[in-house]
Amino acid sequence: MLDGGRFAAKRSVGESVPVSATIFADGHDVLRAVVRWRAPGGRRWSEAPLTHIDAHVDGDTWAGTFPVDAAGRWQWTIEAWVDAFASWRKELHRKVDAGQHDLAGELSEGVALLRAAARRAKSAGDRRLIEHAVTTLTDDEVPEEAKHDVALGAELAAAVERHPDRSQASSLEAPAELDADPELARFGSWYELFPRSWGGFRGTADAVPDIAALGFDVLYLTPIHPIGETNRKGANNTLTAGPGDPGSPWAIGLHGVGGHEAVHPDLGTLEDFDHLVQTAKAHGMQIALDFAIQCSADHPWLTEHPEWFHRRPDGSLKYAENPPKKYQDIYNVNFQSEDWKNLWNALLKIVLLWVDRGVTVFRVDNPHTKPIAFWEWMIREVRAKRPDVIFLAEAFTRRAVMRTLAKAGFNQSYTYFTWQQSRWDLERYLLELAYETEDYYRPNFFANTPDILTEQLQHGGLPAFESRLVLAATLSPTYGIYSGYEWGENVAVREGSEEYLDSEKYATHERSLHGAPLLGLVRLLNEARRAHPALQHLSNIEFLDTANDGLIAYVKRHEGDTVLTVVCLDAQWAQEGLVTVPAHLGLPPVFQVQDLLDGRRYDWHLGGNFVRLVPGEKQAHVFRVVHA
């Protein structure tokens, strides 16, 4: 449970949910416990037994699992009770083993328990077995020793246990909830692009087969709506747009054309968009749409619903800011508006409109600047109708806020990954994500974004792009790149800035995949991710010592599949070290590994294994452990 049941934990369809609880009662009675669960919209409860996981320590911790096989909100609870018959049987066993005789009183107690069990028994066979035991225990002609044998018989114990007395059972005050999401919420590869740079919807649809062939699961489109003309930004975020400047897609809305419900005419029609969605699905991809709750000065809402915007005392509107960044071309809606209910419902209607057009993934722009209560309501409303819909939070802010957004319902979250660059930083951050927040916070490791071109990428050349790509694709089950990454685009608008020169946010580029130098590595990584379940999970990572901070090594294991990755963190100089494979991984003393990036095989062993990686030649190994 999260925060005492305030929020629902997360799992994806097909997973088993581990459950544990501290369960005890007064005295030394035998306890029984089960986990019970109910599918979304279901009426019938299923259950599975809980068992001790530390019976030799304190005997109070119980654990079990239950499966989730459908998307939506599940309910589960724990129920525990005293097993009176097992407790009586245990005590009788001790007395018989101690050689005590004349246990008629004890047997009479057992008879009472058995008669009650016979009344509860729904199985005719179990009922006959229990009643026969009662007859034997009450027959004065049967020797006491024979009665002991019957009372302590395993078959009788099993029959009684199948029909327990739960009249005094205890359970959670209220069922806990769990959100089961599509597998894509846990595992997937994203490719981000500006449709206007690919020839609009039709041109983007033409590129889908090539993007899908690289192994991407999600095609993420920046905003596709009409762009405002008032205060339109020019090239490189200048305040005055030239005649041919298209403006920022995040400045949404234009009089006479529409707002969030419309598409930019230069991109095509709604029918063209539908064609793109269907083309993506035909190639095994989902379309992710950017959902940005902000409006240009020309958005129809400013005239139709002026009450939805905050005005200064002098009546003027304040444009959006994120100091030191200024967004003179957009205005934020006022979630404290007296008409907030209609505003919320209008935003919900927009999301559902695009869901009806086949969009099942939304990348939400700056959700941390909107009320968390709104997101909790919005996501619950959408997923009540369509539990297959996925929301990604683009929130680069304080940890507590990012975590709370995830708890409130976001299925995935952006992270600080791009700025974790040293071995120590990466290890610390991954352990935090994998083992502190694994029940609710699913990271999406974007190696770059239209806003984030790190200094490491600016100055590291293709080797830096290679190492960051391998790290993103093998550390996190979900990762993404923004188009241009495969080309190694690394020129910033100025020194000290993470903005691209001639940023695509304010210009149209002519994009193509053909000839991009990193396409081969992208394809190999995505093939490895799909082929190896170990790379499809987060909380299965263990970092290995390398005897050199210029190398980072880690192993991931899942149901017999083991992948061991070594990455050179230096984009300029060769790095070598000893990767230590510990014995507790369960690998044989000597084993073979195969590099999934070039097919070569090597003999490895427990203990230190020499590795040398040379930027420009080989930046990483992604080994599968070859099992005999």
Secondary structure as UniProt FT lines:
FT   HELIX           3..5
FT   STRAND          9..12
FT   TURN            13..14
FT   STRAND          16..22
FT   TURN            27..28
FT   STRAND          31..38
FT   TURN            40..41
FT   STRAND          46..49
FT   STRAND          51..52
FT   TURN            55..58
FT   STRAND          61..67
FT   STRAND          72..82
FT   HELIX           84..97
FT   TURN            98..99
FT   HELIX           104..120
FT   HELIX           124..137
FT   TURN            140..141
FT   HELIX           144..151
FT   HELIX           154..161
FT   TURN            167..168
FT   STRAND          170..171
FT   STRAND          176..181
FT   HELIX           183..186
FT   STRAND          188..193
FT   HELIX           195..198
FT   HELIX           200..213
FT   TURN            214..215
FT   STRAND          218..221
FT   TURN            230..231
FT   HELIX           235..237
FT   TURN            243..244
FT   TURN            249..250
FT   TURN            255..257
FT   TURN            260..261
FT   HELIX           265..267
FT   HELIX           270..282
FT   TURN            283..284
FT   STRAND          286..291
FT   STRAND          294..295
FT   TURN            297..298
FT   HELIX           300..304
FT   HELIX           306..308
FT   TURN            313..314
FT   STRAND          320..322
FT   TURN            323..324
FT   STRAND          325..327
FT   TURN            328..329
FT   STRAND          331..333
FT   TURN            335..336
FT   TURN            338..339
FT   HELIX           340..356
FT   TURN            357..358
FT   STRAND          361..365
FT   HELIX           367..369
FT   HELIX           372..385
FT   TURN            387..388
FT   STRAND          390..394
FT   HELIX           399..408
FT   STRAND          412..413
FT   HELIX           417..419
FT   HELIX           423..435
FT   TURN            438..440
FT   STRAND          445..446
FT   TURN            450..451
FT   HELIX           455..475
FT   STRAND          478..482
FT   TURN            483..484
FT   HELIX           485..487
FT   TURN            495..496
FT   TURN            501..502
FT   TURN            504..505
FT   TURN            514..515
FT   TURN            517..518
FT   HELIX           519..531
FT   HELIX           533..536
FT   TURN            539..540
FT   STRAND          541..544
FT   TURN            549..550
FT   STRAND          551..558
FT   TURN            559..560
FT   STRAND          561..568
FT   STRAND          575..581
FT   HELIX           583..585
FT   STRAND          590..595
FT   TURN            596..598
FT   STRAND          601..605
FT   STRAND          607..614
FT   TURN            615..617
FT   STRAND          620..626
//
